[in-house]
Amino acid sequence: MANEDKFMRPAEAARLFGVDTRTIMRWSAAGKLRSVQTLGGHRRYFREEVMRLWGEMNGDAT
């Protein structure tokens, strides 16, 4: 469960930014967000990086 808190699903990240999941995947491909792949082949994004990017895009200095 603690490991779940470390990562976000693509839909969670997309909802935070107000974009489509394909945008999140493009940002990942462009190097804006790192992701890991689960054993089942699903992508997960580091929550800390998602929040950092969200802060950068919203003028937050976190």
N, CA, C and O atoms as a Tripos MOL2 file, in Angstrom:
@<TRIPOS>MOLECULE
protein
  248   247    62     0     0
PROTEIN
NO_CHARGES

@<TRIPOS>ATOM
      1 N           0.8270   -1.2000    0.0000 N.3       1 MET1
      2 CA          0.0000    0.0000    0.0000 C.3       1 MET1
      3 C           0.8680    1.2600    0.0000 C.2       1 MET1
      4 O           0.5520    2.2290   -0.6910 O.2       1 MET1
      5 N           1.9660    1.2510    0.7760 N.am      2 ALA2
      6 CA          2.8390    2.4220    0.8120 C.3       2 ALA2
      7 C           3.4470    2.6810   -0.5540 C.2       2 ALA2
      8 O           3.6680    3.8320   -0.9290 O.2       2 ALA2
      9 N           3.7200    1.6140   -1.3060 N.am      3 ASN3
     10 CA          4.2760    1.7570   -2.6440 C.3       3 ASN3
     11 C           3.2710    2.4150   -3.5800 C.2       3 ASN3
     12 O           3.6600    3.1450   -4.4920 O.2       3 ASN3
     13 N           1.9830    2.1660   -3.3630 N.am      4 GLU4
     14 CA          0.9330    2.7790   -4.1860 C.3       4 GLU4
     15 C           0.9690    4.2970   -4.0450 C.2       4 GLU4
     16 O           0.7030    5.0180   -5.0070 O.2       4 GLU4
     17 N           1.2990    4.7870   -2.8410 N.am      5 ASP5
     18 CA          1.3430    6.2230   -2.6020 C.3       5 ASP5
     19 C           2.4910    6.8900   -3.3430 C.2       5 ASP5
     20 O           2.4610    8.0980   -3.5790 O.2       5 ASP5
     21 N           3.4910    6.1190   -3.7080 N.am      6 LYS6
     22 CA          4.6680    6.6480   -4.3960 C.3       6 LYS6
     23 C           4.3940    6.9030   -5.8780 C.2       6 LYS6
     24 O           5.0880    7.6940   -6.5160 O.2       6 LYS6
     25 N           3.3890    6.2360   -6.4170 N.am      7 PHE7
     26 CA          3.1050    6.3050   -7.8490 C.3       7 PHE7
     27 C           1.6880    6.7790   -8.1350 C.2       7 PHE7
     28 O           0.8000    6.6880   -7.2870 O.2       7 PHE7
     29 N           1.4960    7.2860   -9.3480 N.am      8 MET8
     30 CA          0.1700    7.6820   -9.8250 C.3       8 MET8
     31 C          -0.1220    6.9400  -11.1160 C.2       8 MET8
     32 O           0.7740    6.6920  -11.9220 O.2       8 MET8
     33 N          -1.3620    6.5970  -11.2990 N.am      9 ARG9
     34 CA         -1.8000    6.0140  -12.5630 C.3       9 ARG9
     35 C          -1.9210    7.1420  -13.5880 C.2       9 ARG9
     36 O          -2.0950    8.3010  -13.2100 O.2       9 ARG9
     37 N          -1.8310    6.8190  -14.8750 N.am     10 PRO10
     38 CA         -1.9580    7.8540  -15.9060 C.3      10 PRO10
     39 C          -3.2530    8.6590  -15.7800 C.2      10 PRO10
     40 O          -3.2420    9.8760  -15.9660 O.2      10 PRO10
     41 N          -4.3590    8.0000  -15.4680 N.am     11 ALA11
     42 CA         -5.6400    8.7090  -15.3510 C.3      11 ALA11
     43 C          -5.6320    9.6910  -14.1840 C.2      11 ALA11
     44 O          -6.2300   10.7630  -14.2760 O.2      11 ALA11
     45 N          -4.9620    9.3360  -13.0880 N.am     12 GLU12
     46 CA         -4.8770   10.2430  -11.9360 C.3      12 GLU12
     47 C          -4.0820   11.4920  -12.2980 C.2      12 GLU12
     48 O          -4.4860   12.6100  -11.9800 O.2      12 GLU12
     49 N          -2.9510   11.2900  -12.9630 N.am     13 ALA13
     50 CA         -2.1180   12.4220  -13.3700 C.3      13 ALA13
     51 C          -2.8670   13.2950  -14.3730 C.2      13 ALA13
     52 O          -2.8220   14.5220  -14.2850 O.2      13 ALA13
     53 N          -3.5460   12.6720  -15.3140 N.am     14 ALA14
     54 CA         -4.2990   13.4220  -16.3230 C.3      14 ALA14
     55 C          -5.3920   14.2600  -15.6720 C.2      14 ALA14
     56 O          -5.6060   15.4120  -16.0500 O.2      14 ALA14
     57 N          -6.0760   13.6870  -14.6990 N.am     15 ARG15
     58 CA         -7.1480   14.4030  -14.0060 C.3      15 ARG15
     59 C          -6.5890   15.6160  -13.2660 C.2      15 ARG15
     60 O          -7.2070   16.6810  -13.2670 O.2      15 ARG15
     61 N          -5.4240   15.4620  -12.6350 N.am     16 LEU16
     62 CA         -4.7880   16.5620  -11.9170 C.3      16 LEU16
     63 C          -4.5000   17.7350  -12.8530 C.2      16 LEU16
     64 O          -4.7450   18.8900  -12.5040 O.2      16 LEU16
     65 N          -3.9770   17.4310  -14.0430 N.am     17 PHE17
     66 CA         -3.6160   18.4730  -15.0050 C.3      17 PHE17
     67 C          -4.7880   18.9380  -15.8640 C.2      17 PHE17
     68 O          -4.7120   19.9860  -16.5050 O.2      17 PHE17
     69 N          -5.8650   18.1670  -15.8770 N.am     18 GLY18
     70 CA         -6.9990   18.5130  -16.7340 C.3      18 GLY18
     71 C          -6.7160   18.2170  -18.1950 C.2      18 GLY18
     72 O          -7.1690   18.9410  -19.0820 O.2      18 GLY18
     73 N          -5.9600   17.1430  -18.4470 N.am     19 VAL19
     74 CA         -5.6050   16.7580  -19.8150 C.3      19 VAL19
     75 C          -5.9690   15.2950  -20.0380 C.2      19 VAL19
     76 O          -6.3720   14.6010  -19.1050 O.2      19 VAL19
     77 N          -5.8280   14.8360  -21.2540 N.am     20 ASP20
     78 CA         -6.0730   13.4430  -21.6070 C.3      20 ASP20
     79 C          -4.8680   12.5910  -21.2000 C.2      20 ASP20
     80 O          -3.7540   13.1010  -21.0870 O.2      20 ASP20
     81 N          -5.0930   11.3130  -20.9840 N.am     21 THR21
     82 CA         -3.9860   10.4200  -20.6260 C.3      21 THR21
     83 C          -2.9240   10.3620  -21.7200 C.2      21 THR21
     84 O          -1.7510   10.1230  -21.4330 O.2      21 THR21
     85 N          -3.3250   10.5760  -22.9660 N.am     22 ARG22
     86 CA         -2.3360   10.5740  -24.0580 C.3      22 ARG22
     87 C          -1.3470   11.7270  -23.9040 C.2      22 ARG22
     88 O          -0.1830   11.6060  -24.2850 O.2      22 ARG22
     89 N          -1.8090   12.8400  -23.3470 N.am     23 THR23
     90 CA         -0.9120   13.9680  -23.0980 C.3      23 THR23
     91 C           0.1270   13.5870  -22.0520 C.2      23 THR23
     92 O           1.3040   13.9180  -22.1920 O.2      23 THR23
     93 N          -0.3030   12.8970  -21.0100 N.am     24 ILE24
     94 CA          0.6290   12.4390  -19.9760 C.3      24 ILE24
     95 C           1.6740   11.5180  -20.6000 C.2      24 ILE24
     96 O           2.8590   11.6210  -20.2830 O.2      24 ILE24
     97 N           1.2480   10.6300  -21.4720 N.am     25 MET25
     98 CA          2.1830    9.7130  -22.1330 C.3      25 MET25
     99 C           3.1530   10.4660  -23.0350 C.2      25 MET25
    100 O           4.3280   10.1070  -23.1150 O.2      25 MET25
    101 N           2.6730   11.5070  -23.7160 N.am     26 ARG26
    102 CA          3.5620   12.3260  -24.5570 C.3      26 ARG26
    103 C           4.5830   13.0580  -23.6970 C.2      26 ARG26
    104 O           5.7590   13.1330  -24.0520 O.2      26 ARG26
    105 N           4.1350   13.6010  -22.5610 N.am     27 TRP27
    106 CA          5.0610   14.2860  -21.6590 C.3      27 TRP27
    107 C           6.1250   13.3160  -21.1650 C.2      27 TRP27
    108 O           7.2930   13.6820  -21.0320 O.2      27 TRP27
    109 N           5.7250   12.0940  -20.8990 N.am     28 SER28
    110 CA          6.6780   11.0740  -20.4540 C.3      28 SER28
    111 C           7.6840   10.7640  -21.5590 C.2      28 SER28
    112 O           8.8830   10.6690  -21.2990 O.2      28 SER28
    113 N           7.2010   10.6080  -22.7840 N.am     29 ALA29
    114 CA          8.0790   10.3270  -23.9250 C.3      29 ALA29
    115 C           9.0480   11.4820  -24.1700 C.2      29 ALA29
    116 O          10.1670   11.2710  -24.6380 O.2      29 ALA29
    117 N           8.6120   12.7100  -23.8510 N.am     30 ALA30
    118 CA          9.4480   13.8910  -24.0430 C.3      30 ALA30
    119 C          10.4210   14.1030  -22.8830 C.2      30 ALA30
    120 O          11.2500   15.0120  -22.9250 O.2      30 ALA30
    121 N          10.3220   13.2670  -21.8480 N.am     31 GLY31
    122 CA         11.2370   13.3770  -20.7200 C.3      31 GLY31
    123 C          10.7740   14.2850  -19.6000 C.2      31 GLY31
    124 O          11.5350   14.5460  -18.6680 O.2      31 GLY31
    125 N           9.5370   14.7750  -19.6660 N.am     32 LYS32
    126 CA          9.0250   15.6480  -18.6030 C.3      32 LYS32
    127 C           8.6420   14.8640  -17.3580 C.2      32 LYS32
    128 O           8.6940   15.3950  -16.2490 O.2      32 LYS32
    129 N           8.2580   13.6070  -17.5330 N.am     33 LEU33
    130 CA          7.8640   12.7360  -16.4210 C.3      33 LEU33
    131 C           8.4810   11.3640  -16.6150 C.2      33 LEU33
    132 O           8.4050   10.7940  -17.7040 O.2      33 LEU33
    133 N           9.0900   10.8320  -15.5670 N.am     34 ARG34
    134 CA          9.5900    9.4560  -15.6230 C.3      34 ARG34
    135 C           8.4590    8.5110  -15.2590 C.2      34 ARG34
    136 O           7.5750    8.8470  -14.4720 O.2      34 ARG34
    137 N           8.5040    7.3450  -15.8360 N.am     35 SER35
    138 CA          7.5050    6.3350  -15.4860 C.3      35 SER35
    139 C           8.1910    4.9930  -15.3050 C.2      35 SER35
    140 O           9.3210    4.7810  -15.7460 O.2      35 SER35
    141 N           7.4820    4.1010  -14.6480 N.am     36 VAL36
    142 CA          7.9260    2.7170  -14.5260 C.3      36 VAL36
    143 C           6.8130    1.8570  -15.0890 C.2      36 VAL36
    144 O           5.6580    2.2760  -15.1700 O.2      36 VAL36
    145 N           7.1780    0.6610  -15.4710 N.am     37 GLN37
    146 CA          6.1940   -0.2590  -16.0280 C.3      37 GLN37
    147 C           5.9670   -1.3910  -15.0320 C.2      37 GLN37
    148 O           6.9210   -1.9940  -14.5400 O.2      37 GLN37
    149 N           4.7070   -1.6740  -14.7380 N.am     38 THR38
    150 CA          4.3830   -2.7620  -13.8200 C.3      38 THR38
    151 C           4.6030   -4.0960  -14.5200 C.2      38 THR38
    152 O           4.7960   -4.1470  -15.7350 O.2      38 THR38
    153 N           4.5730   -5.1580  -13.7540 N.am     39 LEU39
    154 CA          4.7180   -6.4890  -14.3450 C.3      39 LEU39
    155 C           3.6050   -6.7720  -15.3480 C.2      39 LEU39
    156 O           3.7940   -7.5450  -16.2870 O.2      39 LEU39
    157 N           2.4570   -6.1540  -15.1510 N.am     40 GLY40
    158 CA          1.3340   -6.3310  -16.0690 C.3      40 GLY40
    159 C           1.4060   -5.4270  -17.2890 C.2      40 GLY40
    160 O           0.5190   -5.4740  -18.1420 O.2      40 GLY40
    161 N           2.4580   -4.5930  -17.3900 N.am     41 GLY41
    162 CA          2.6480   -3.7380  -18.5530 C.3      41 GLY41
    163 C           2.0150   -2.3600  -18.4480 C.2      41 GLY41
    164 O           1.9730   -1.6270  -19.4360 O.2      41 GLY41
    165 N           1.5210   -1.9930  -17.2630 N.am     42 HIS42
    166 CA          0.8900   -0.6860  -17.0740 C.3      42 HIS42
    167 C           1.9280    0.3480  -16.6540 C.2      42 HIS42
    168 O           2.9140    0.0120  -15.9980 O.2      42 HIS42
    169 N           1.7090    1.5910  -17.0260 N.am     43 ARG43
    170 CA          2.6160    2.6770  -16.6690 C.3      43 ARG43
    171 C           2.1800    3.2980  -15.3480 C.2      43 ARG43
    172 O           0.9900    3.4450  -15.0700 O.2      43 ARG43
    173 N           3.1700    3.6550  -14.5460 N.am     44 ARG44
    174 CA          2.9480    4.3900  -13.3100 C.3      44 ARG44
    175 C           3.9410    5.5430  -13.2920 C.2      44 ARG44
    176 O           5.0870    5.4040  -13.7190 O.2      44 ARG44
    177 N           3.4810    6.6770  -12.7920 N.am     45 TYR45
    178 CA          4.3000    7.8860  -12.7460 C.3      45 TYR45
    179 C           4.6470    8.2040  -11.3020 C.2      45 TYR45
    180 O           3.8230    8.0230  -10.4050 O.2      45 TYR45
    181 N           5.8650    8.6770  -11.0780 N.am     46 PHE46
    182 CA          6.2970    9.0290   -9.7370 C.3      46 PHE46
    183 C           5.4870   10.2290   -9.2520 C.2      46 PHE46
    184 O           5.5270   11.3000   -9.8590 O.2      46 PHE46
    185 N           4.7570   10.0470   -8.1640 N.am     47 ARG47
    186 CA          3.8900   11.1000   -7.6210 C.3      47 ARG47
    187 C           4.6740   12.3860   -7.3820 C.2      47 ARG47
    188 O           4.1890   13.4770   -7.6850 O.2      47 ARG47
    189 N           5.8790   12.2610   -6.8420 N.am     48 GLU48
    190 CA          6.7020   13.4350   -6.5510 C.3      48 GLU48
    191 C           7.0040   14.2250   -7.8280 C.2      48 GLU48
    192 O           6.9640   15.4560   -7.8150 O.2      48 GLU48
    193 N           7.3020   13.5390   -8.9150 N.am     49 GLU49
    194 CA          7.5970   14.2230  -10.1810 C.3      49 GLU49
    195 C           6.3480   14.8510  -10.7860 C.2      49 GLU49
    196 O           6.4020   15.9470  -11.3430 O.2      49 GLU49
    197 N           5.2300   14.1520  -10.6740 N.am     50 VAL50
    198 CA          3.9670   14.7010  -11.1830 C.3      50 VAL50
    199 C           3.6560   16.0020  -10.4480 C.2      50 VAL50
    200 O           3.2860   16.9980  -11.0710 O.2      50 VAL50
    201 N           3.8040   15.9930   -9.1340 N.am     51 MET51
    202 CA          3.5040   17.1870   -8.3460 C.3      51 MET51
    203 C           4.5030   18.3090   -8.6330 C.2      51 MET51
    204 O           4.1310   19.4830   -8.6320 O.2      51 MET51
    205 N           5.7730   17.9550   -8.8810 N.am     52 ARG52
    206 CA          6.7720   18.9670   -9.2400 C.3      52 ARG52
    207 C           6.3950   19.6480  -10.5440 C.2      52 ARG52
    208 O           6.4210   20.8750  -10.6440 O.2      52 ARG52
    209 N           6.0400   18.8390  -11.5500 N.am     53 LEU53
    210 CA          5.6600   19.3940  -12.8400 C.3      53 LEU53
    211 C           4.4000   20.2350  -12.7160 C.2      53 LEU53
    212 O           4.2960   21.2990  -13.3270 O.2      53 LEU53
    213 N           3.4410   19.7610  -11.9250 N.am     54 TRP54
    214 CA          2.2050   20.5200  -11.7190 C.3      54 TRP54
    215 C           2.5310   21.8790  -11.1060 C.2      54 TRP54
    216 O           1.9670   22.8990  -11.5050 O.2      54 TRP54
    217 N           3.4450   21.8880  -10.1340 N.am     55 GLY55
    218 CA          3.8540   23.1390   -9.5090 C.3      55 GLY55
    219 C           4.5290   24.0770  -10.4930 C.2      55 GLY55
    220 O           4.2630   25.2790  -10.4890 O.2      55 GLY55
    221 N           5.4010   23.5380  -11.3380 N.am     56 GLU56
    222 CA          6.0800   24.3560  -12.3520 C.3      56 GLU56
    223 C           5.0750   24.9720  -13.3130 C.2      56 GLU56
    224 O           5.1990   26.1380  -13.6900 O.2      56 GLU56
    225 N           4.0960   24.1970  -13.7010 N.am     57 MET57
    226 CA          3.1230   24.6740  -14.6810 C.3      57 MET57
    227 C           2.1120   25.6430  -14.0740 C.2      57 MET57
    228 O           1.4310   26.3680  -14.7990 O.2      57 MET57
    229 N           2.0150   25.6560  -12.7460 N.am     58 ASN58
    230 CA          1.0570   26.5270  -12.0760 C.3      58 ASN58
    231 C           1.7340   27.6220  -11.2650 C.2      58 ASN58
    232 O           1.1060   28.2490  -10.4120 O.2      58 ASN58
    233 N           3.0130   27.8500  -11.5340 N.am     59 GLY59
    234 CA          3.7320   28.9470  -10.8950 C.3      59 GLY59
    235 C           4.0670   28.7140   -9.4360 C.2      59 GLY59
    236 O           4.3690   29.6620   -8.7120 O.2      59 GLY59
    237 N           4.0180   27.4620   -8.9920 N.am     60 ASP60
    238 CA          4.3660   27.1200   -7.6170 C.3      60 ASP60
    239 C           5.8600   26.8850   -7.5370 C.2      60 ASP60
    240 O           6.4290   26.2450   -8.4210 O.2      60 ASP60
    241 N           6.4980   27.3790   -6.5130 N.am     61 ALA61
    242 CA          7.9380   27.1730   -6.3340 C.3      61 ALA61
    243 C           8.1880   26.0830   -5.3040 C.2      61 ALA61
    244 O           8.8820   26.3150   -4.3140 O.2      61 ALA61
    245 N           7.6220   24.8750   -5.5300 N.am     62 THR62
    246 CA          7.8100   23.7750   -4.5780 C.3      62 THR62
    247 C           8.8700   22.8330   -5.0380 C.2      62 THR62
    248 O           9.1580   21.8480   -4.3580 O.2      62 THR62
@<TRIPOS>BOND
     1     1     2 1
     2     2     3 1
     3     3     4 2
     4     3     5 am
     5     5     6 1
     6     6     7 1
     7     7     8 2
     8     7     9 am
     9     9    10 1
    10    10    11 1
    11    11    12 2
    12    11    13 am
    13    13    14 1
    14    14    15 1
    15    15    16 2
    16    15    17 am
    17    17    18 1
    18    18    19 1
    19    19    20 2
    20    19    21 am
    21    21    22 1
    22    22    23 1
    23    23    24 2
    24    23    25 am
    25    25    26 1
    26    26    27 1
    27    27    28 2
    28    27    29 am
    29    29    30 1
    30    30    31 1
    31    31    32 2
    32    31    33 am
    33    33    34 1
    34    34    35 1
    35    35    36 2
    36    35    37 am
    37    37    38 1
    38    38    39 1
    39    39    40 2
    40    39    41 am
    41    41    42 1
    42    42    43 1
    43    43    44 2
    44    43    45 am
    45    45    46 1
    46    46    47 1
    47    47    48 2
    48    47    49 am
    49    49    50 1
    50    50    51 1
    51    51    52 2
    52    51    53 am
    53    53    54 1
    54    54    55 1
    55    55    56 2
    56    55    57 am
    57    57    58 1
    58    58    59 1
    59    59    60 2
    60    59    61 am
    61    61    62 1
    62    62    63 1
    63    63    64 2
    64    63    65 am
    65    65    66 1
    66    66    67 1
    67    67    68 2
    68    67    69 am
    69    69    70 1
    70    70    71 1
    71    71    72 2
    72    71    73 am
    73    73    74 1
    74    74    75 1
    75    75    76 2
    76    75    77 am
    77    77    78 1
    78    78    79 1
    79    79    80 2
    80    79    81 am
    81    81    82 1
    82    82    83 1
    83    83    84 2
    84    83    85 am
    85    85    86 1
    86    86    87 1
    87    87    88 2
    88    87    89 am
    89    89    90 1
    90    90    91 1
    91    91    92 2
    92    91    93 am
    93    93    94 1
    94    94    95 1
    95    95    96 2
    96    95    97 am
    97    97    98 1
    98    98    99 1
    99    99   100 2
   100    99   101 am
   101   101   102 1
   102   102   103 1
   103   103   104 2
   104   103   105 am
   105   105   106 1
   106   106   107 1
   107   107   108 2
   108   107   109 am
   109   109   110 1
   110   110   111 1
   111   111   112 2
   112   111   113 am
   113   113   114 1
   114   114   115 1
   115   115   116 2
   116   115   117 am
   117   117   118 1
   118   118   119 1
   119   119   120 2
   120   119   121 am
   121   121   122 1
   122   122   123 1
   123   123   124 2
   124   123   125 am
   125   125   126 1
   126   126   127 1
   127   127   128 2
   128   127   129 am
   129   129   130 1
   130   130   131 1
   131   131   132 2
   132   131   133 am
   133   133   134 1
   134   134   135 1
   135   135   136 2
   136   135   137 am
   137   137   138 1
   138   138   139 1
   139   139   140 2
   140   139   141 am
   141   141   142 1
   142   142   143 1
   143   143   144 2
   144   143   145 am
   145   145   146 1
   146   146   147 1
   147   147   148 2
   148   147   149 am
   149   149   150 1
   150   150   151 1
   151   151   152 2
   152   151   153 am
   153   153   154 1
   154   154   155 1
   155   155   156 2
   156   155   157 am
   157   157   158 1
   158   158   159 1
   159   159   160 2
   160   159   161 am
   161   161   162 1
   162   162   163 1
   163   163   164 2
   164   163   165 am
   165   165   166 1
   166   166   167 1
   167   167   168 2
   168   167   169 am
   169   169   170 1
   170   170   171 1
   171   171   172 2
   172   171   173 am
   173   173   174 1
   174   174   175 1
   175   175   176 2
   176   175   177 am
   177   177   178 1
   178   178   179 1
   179   179   180 2
   180   179   181 am
   181   181   182 1
   182   182   183 1
   183   183   184 2
   184   183   185 am
   185   185   186 1
   186   186   187 1
   187   187   188 2
   188   187   189 am
   189   189   190 1
   190   190   191 1
   191   191   192 2
   192   191   193 am
   193   193   194 1
   194   194   195 1
   195   195   196 2
   196   195   197 am
   197   197   198 1
   198   198   199 1
   199   199   200 2
   200   199   201 am
   201   201   202 1
   202   202   203 1
   203   203   204 2
   204   203   205 am
   205   205   206 1
   206   206   207 1
   207   207   208 2
   208   207   209 am
   209   209   210 1
   210   210   211 1
   211   211   212 2
   212   211   213 am
   213   213   214 1
   214   214   215 1
   215   215   216 2
   216   215   217 am
   217   217   218 1
   218   218   219 1
   219   219   220 2
   220   219   221 am
   221   221   222 1
   222   222   223 1
   223   223   224 2
   224   223   225 am
   225   225   226 1
   226   226   227 1
   227   227   228 2
   228   227   229 am
   229   229   230 1
   230   230   231 1
   231   231   232 2
   232   231   233 am
   233   233   234 1
   234   234   235 1
   235   235   236 2
   236   235   237 am
   237   237   238 1
   238   238   239 1
   239   239   240 2
   240   239   241 am
   241   241   242 1
   242   242   243 1
   243   243   244 2
   244   243   245 am
   245   245   246 1
   246   246   247 1
   247   247   248 2
@<TRIPOS>SUBSTRUCTURE
     1 MET1         2 RESIDUE 1 A MET
     2 ALA2         6 RESIDUE 1 A ALA
     3 ASN3        10 RESIDUE 1 A ASN
     4 GLU4        14 RESIDUE 1 A GLU
     5 ASP5        18 RESIDUE 1 A ASP
     6 LYS6        22 RESIDUE 1 A LYS
     7 PHE7        26 RESIDUE 1 A PHE
     8 MET8        30 RESIDUE 1 A MET
     9 ARG9        34 RESIDUE 1 A ARG
    10 PRO10       38 RESIDUE 1 A PRO
    11 ALA11       42 RESIDUE 1 A ALA
    12 GLU12       46 RESIDUE 1 A GLU
    13 ALA13       50 RESIDUE 1 A ALA
    14 ALA14       54 RESIDUE 1 A ALA
    15 ARG15       58 RESIDUE 1 A ARG
    16 LEU16       62 RESIDUE 1 A LEU
    17 PHE17       66 RESIDUE 1 A PHE
    18 GLY18       70 RESIDUE 1 A GLY
    19 VAL19       74 RESIDUE 1 A VAL
    20 ASP20       78 RESIDUE 1 A ASP
    21 THR21       82 RESIDUE 1 A THR
    22 ARG22       86 RESIDUE 1 A ARG
    23 THR23       90 RESIDUE 1 A THR
    24 ILE24       94 RESIDUE 1 A ILE
    25 MET25       98 RESIDUE 1 A MET
    26 ARG26      102 RESIDUE 1 A ARG
    27 TRP27      106 RESIDUE 1 A TRP
    28 SER28      110 RESIDUE 1 A SER
    29 ALA29      114 RESIDUE 1 A ALA
    30 ALA30      118 RESIDUE 1 A ALA
    31 GLY31      122 RESIDUE 1 A GLY
    32 LYS32      126 RESIDUE 1 A LYS
    33 LEU33      130 RESIDUE 1 A LEU
    34 ARG34      134 RESIDUE 1 A ARG
    35 SER35      138 RESIDUE 1 A SER
    36 VAL36      142 RESIDUE 1 A VAL
    37 GLN37      146 RESIDUE 1 A GLN
    38 THR38      150 RESIDUE 1 A THR
    39 LEU39      154 RESIDUE 1 A LEU
    40 GLY40      158 RESIDUE 1 A GLY
    41 GLY41      162 RESIDUE 1 A GLY
    42 HIS42      166 RESIDUE 1 A HIS
    43 ARG43      170 RESIDUE 1 A ARG
    44 ARG44      174 RESIDUE 1 A ARG
    45 TYR45      178 RESIDUE 1 A TYR
    46 PHE46      182 RESIDUE 1 A PHE
    47 ARG47      186 RESIDUE 1 A ARG
    48 GLU48      190 RESIDUE 1 A GLU
    49 GLU49      194 RESIDUE 1 A GLU
    50 VAL50      198 RESIDUE 1 A VAL
    51 MET51      202 RESIDUE 1 A MET
    52 ARG52      206 RESIDUE 1 A ARG
    53 LEU53      210 RESIDUE 1 A LEU
    54 TRP54      214 RESIDUE 1 A TRP
    55 GLY55      218 RESIDUE 1 A GLY
    56 GLU56      222 RESIDUE 1 A GLU
    57 MET57      226 RESIDUE 1 A MET
    58 ASN58      230 RESIDUE 1 A ASN
    59 GLY59      234 RESIDUE 1 A GLY
    60 ASP60      238 RESIDUE 1 A ASP
    61 ALA61      242 RESIDUE 1 A ALA
    62 THR62      246 RESIDUE 1 A THR
